């Protein structure tokens, strides 16, 4: 009981203190008034923020105390004017005490004077060196002439980045100053640097490895020994290390150049746990509950090899996939192999399939562009309308992928587009092609809003629709294509309302996303698409349109999304609405 009494006492003391603090703050805010005159727009807002008197956090019992506080605010305003580029600005204040006994009034009078512009930038070095960039023009920097302190600082940082990018890893800022020319309303900015010696890439020193082979890490580097130092190559190397998925901590930095100008590259790494087991769940009204379990073994032999086993299960499909990947850093690229079994039970068909594939991928343009070729064999037992068919195919999928997105589940920058062409031979002979793309545009304060869009096209050549096995036809509808319609149902149906599928398809969708809090995002969307019997998409065909809204809750593993969608031009067989729950943005 004594512990309980102590806790209650502390609570009452704390609550009383909070009430007293609130009361004091309220009294302070009411004991005087403040006006700031002569400043407008963003400058006025900034002065409001930095003014202690405006905040009203304390009381000033005498006029003398109020004057001292006003003097501190005036000094802060002077600095703010200079930082904003008003070098001749002045700040005066008065403290007026009305005769009728009302609260004192503090009046600040701001005379900004002219807003200066920087018309000359001078580069100085404190150390010796030859052939260093001597001007902003040498660094291809075009400043806007703003005399605001933050803008001048940003120009100097851009010049420092240029030094780092062009062979001076030890470069640093020594100082900067602006000299005003009052008669002209102009200023000169003087930047002082130390460049350090011109450097070349030296030896790579790797620390922290346990399982990983050091030779494999060295092969990931993006430079040749003795080449002129470029920070951009260090950044690309660090990105490659991150994309390998092998490390939980990565640090890459140049060391001090030696007397010959060779700068060692110091790499500090901390390896992730090599084995991962994970799971995910989803649910929708059209596809029911679904889930997946995966096991991943990274770096099996110390050179980045990866094995992933994934099981998926839902009402419409159950599958298991084994995927192995072997990187070749000097290509750069990787070899891959896949074995999979799937059992599909859909309204359009039932199919059991086994597939074995393997191939090679090459990466270009700092890994943003990937080309891939493979060979695959597969066999399926397909049942449609009570008819059973066994199919055998040999295929050669060829693909090109452009991917500059920065995250898989929640990308904030970049663009993704892919083209795949797959010739098939065996039970039937035909070729299928698919083109897809997605993009996001961010706008509003702190990029609160996102306009996201996706599009996809598919085509089949060399076979009629009736000759095409049902599991090789295209279908759209559901959470991954056209929300608001059931799985496979955004397309023609037969007399029994069974999806027919098509030889071609076209889909498109757009979402407007807005952040409400740091964790919650609201979304409105429109999707459209259909499948067609023609070999190429025919945009004169009827498109099925769904619309709706949803919410995203952001977690450390990605956004959890809940969408409600409605068919705009539904048929009697279509549901009035669909609900989708999953992890990650739909596109």
Secondary structure, 3 states (H helix, E strand, C coil): CHHHHHHHHHHHHHHHHHHHHHHHHHHHHHCEEEEEECCCHHHHHHHHHHCHHHHCCCCCCCHHHHHHHHHHHHHHHHHHHHHCCCCCCEEEEEEECCCCCCCEEEEEEEECCCCCEEEEEEEEECCCCCCCCCCCHHHCCCCCCECCHHHHHHHHHHHHHHHHHCCCCCCEEEEEEEEEECCCCEEEEEEEEECCCCCEEEEEEEECCCCCCHHHHHHCCCCCCCCECCHHHHHHHHHHHHHCCCEEEEEEEECCCCCCCEEEEEEEEEECCCEEEEEEEEEECCCEEEEEEEEEEECCCCCCCEEEEEEEEECCEEEEEEEEEEEECCCCEEEEEEEEEEEEECCCCEEEEEEEEEEEEEEECCCCEEEEEEEEEEEEEEEECCEEEEEEEEEEEEEEEEECCCCCCCCCCCEEEEEEEEEEEECCCEEEEEEEEEEEEEECHHHCEEEEEEEEEEEEECCCCCCCCHHHCECCCCCCCCCCCCCCCCCCECCCCCECCECEEEEEEEEEEEECCCCEEEEEEEEEEEEECCCCCCCCCCCEEEEEEEEEEEECCEEEEEEEEEECCCCCCCCCCEEEEEECCCC
